[in-house]
């Protein structure tokens, strides 16, 4: 579904560019428009839609488990809920700004690679006469390195929520176990511990 959404969005964007008035294309770099329609759409759908799907699945699971935990031990569940809310809030504030900056940097780097590559291929005669092919290729390589670095950061940021959630949930299990074992509510301790382990 994500791949289909990427193809649909990219096709719609290219169609919009193709049918835009001629004045739209004046002063715009065609390679930059192409990078937006292909690379930017790719990163937006893979990072954006995949993240949304994972978040919806995780939230649905968390709500189902939270309901079961509140039935089994409301006090322990409330403590864990507060703990996870604080962890999620801190993580969201810290990662959102970094993710936005990395995505914007990746977009600029992709546009730069496309633009410089197109300029080299279009102006190969001039570059050859001027003896400037090596400098042009070195500039593209630098832009490409920057693009790959931004791509690695985005890939890492896509994994960070899962790792953070796992660490936070292990902490929540420990908190729930301590609360259930020392909270004076010995009824159903085994079932509460089993729910948190699940």
C-alpha positions in Angstrom: 0.0 0.0 0.0 2.8 2.4 0.8 4.5 1.7 -2.5 1.2 2.2 -4.3 0.8 5.5 -2.5 4.3 6.6 -3.5 3.6 5.8 -7.2 0.3 7.6 -7.1 1.6 10.7 -5.4 4.7 10.9 -7.7 2.5 10.5 -10.8 0.1 13.2 -9.6 3.0 15.6 -8.9 4.6 14.9 -12.3 1.2 15.4 -14.0 0.8 18.7 -12.2 4.2 19.8 -13.4 3.4 18.7 -17.0 0.1 20.5 -17.1 1.3 23.6 -15.3 1.3 26.9 -17.2 4.5 27.8 -19.1 5.0 30.7 -16.7 5.4 28.1 -13.8 8.4 26.6 -15.5 10.2 29.9 -16.2 13.0 30.3 -13.8 12.5 26.8 -12.3 15.2 24.1 -12.5 13.7 21.0 -14.2 16.0 18.6 -12.3 14.9 20.1 -9.0 11.2 19.5 -10.0 12.2 15.9 -10.9 13.9 15.3 -7.6 10.8 16.6 -5.8 8.6 14.3 -7.7 10.8 11.2 -7.3 13.2 11.4 -4.3 11.2 13.7 -2.1 8.0 11.6 -2.6 10.0 8.5 -1.8 11.4 9.7 1.5 8.0 11.3 2.5 6.0 8.1 1.9 8.6 5.7 3.3 9.3 7.8 6.4 5.9 9.3 6.8 3.4 6.6 5.9 5.4 3.7 7.3 5.7 5.6 10.6 2.0 6.3 10.7 1.1 2.7 10.0 3.5 1.5 12.8 2.2 4.1 15.2 -1.4 3.2 14.6 -0.6 -0.5 15.1 1.4 0.2 18.3 -1.3 2.6 19.7 -4.0 0.0 19.0 -2.0 -2.7 20.8 -1.2 -0.3 23.7 -4.9 0.7 24.1 -5.9 -3.0 24.3 -3.2 -3.9 26.8 -3.9 -0.7 28.8 -7.6 -1.7 29.1 -6.7 -5.1 30.3 -4.2 -3.7 32.8 -6.7 -1.2 34.2 -9.1 -4.0 34.8 -6.5 -6.2 36.5 -4.8 -3.4 38.6 -5.9 0.2 38.1 -3.3 1.7 40.4 -0.3 0.0 38.8 -1.7 0.8 35.3 -2.1 4.5 36.2 1.5 4.7 37.4 2.8 3.0 34.2 0.5 5.2 32.0 2.0 8.4 33.6 5.5 7.0 33.2 5.0 6.2 29.5 3.3 9.5 28.8 6.3 11.4 30.2 8.7 9.2 28.2 6.7 9.7 25.0 6.4 13.5 25.5 10.2 13.9 26.1 11.0 11.7 23.1 8.5 13.5 20.8 9.9 16.9 21.7 13.5 15.7 21.2 13.1 13.8 18.0 10.5 15.9 16.1 12.9 18.8 15.5 15.8 16.6 14.5 13.6 14.6 12.1 12.3 17.8 10.4 15.8 19.3 10.0 17.1 16.0 8.6 14.3 15.7 6.1 14.7 19.3 5.0 18.5 18.8 4.6 17.9 15.6 2.7 15.6 17.4 0.3 18.1 20.1 -0.3 20.9 17.7 -0.9 18.9 15.5 -3.3 17.9 18.6 -5.3 21.5 19.7 -5.4 22.7 16.3 -6.7 20.0 16.2 -9.4 20.7 19.8 -10.4 24.5 19.5 -10.5 24.3 16.2 -12.3 22.0 17.6 -14.9 24.3 20.6 -15.4 27.3 18.4 -15.9 25.5 16.3 -18.5 24.0 19.3 -20.3 27.3 21.3 -20.2 29.8 18.6 -20.9 31.3 20.4 -23.9 31.9 23.6 -21.9 33.3 21.6 -18.9 35.6 19.7 -21.2 36.9 22.8 -22.9 37.4 24.6 -19.5 39.0 21.5 -18.0 36.5 21.7 -15.1 35.0 18.1 -15.2 36.9 17.0 -12.1 35.8 20.0 -10.0 32.2 19.5 -11.2 32.3 15.8 -10.3 33.9 16.5 -7.0 31.1 18.9 -6.1 28.5 16.3 -7.0 30.4 13.7 -4.8 30.3 16.1 -1.9 26.6 16.8 -2.3 26.0 13.0 -2.6 28.0 12.3 0.6 25.9 14.9 2.4 22.7 13.4 1.0 23.7 9.8 2.1 24.5 11.1 5.6 21.1 12.8 5.8 19.5 9.6 4.6 21.3 7.6 7.3 20.1 10.0 10.0 16.5 9.6 8.7 16.9 5.8 8.7 18.2 5.9 12.3 15.4 8.2 13.4 12.9 5.7 12.0 14.4 3.0 14.3 14.7 5.2 17.4 11.0 5.1 18.3 11.0 1.3 18.4 14.1 1.1 20.5 12.9 3.9 22.8 9.5 2.2 23.2 11.1 -1.2 24.0 13.4 0.4 26.7 10.4 2.4 28.1 8.2 -0.7 28.2 10.9 -2.7 30.1 11.1 0.1 32.6 7.3 0.1 32.8 7.3 -3.7 33.5 9.7 -3.2 36.3 7.7 -0.3 37.8 4.5 -2.4 37.5 6.1 -5.4 39.1 7.4 -3.3 42.0 4.1 -1.6 42.4 2.1 -4.9 42.3 4.4 -6.7 44.7 4.8 -3.9 47.2 1.5 -2.0 46.8 -0.5 -4.1 49.2 -2.8 -5.4 46.5 -1.8 -9.1 46.5 -5.0 -10.2 44.7 -4.2 -11.0 41.1 -0.5 -10.1 41.3 0.3 -13.1 39.0 -2.2 -11.9 36.4 -0.9 -8.4 36.5 2.7 -9.5 36.1 1.6 -11.8 33.2 -0.2 -8.9 31.5 2.8 -6.6 31.8 5.2 -9.3 30.4 2.8 -9.7 27.5 
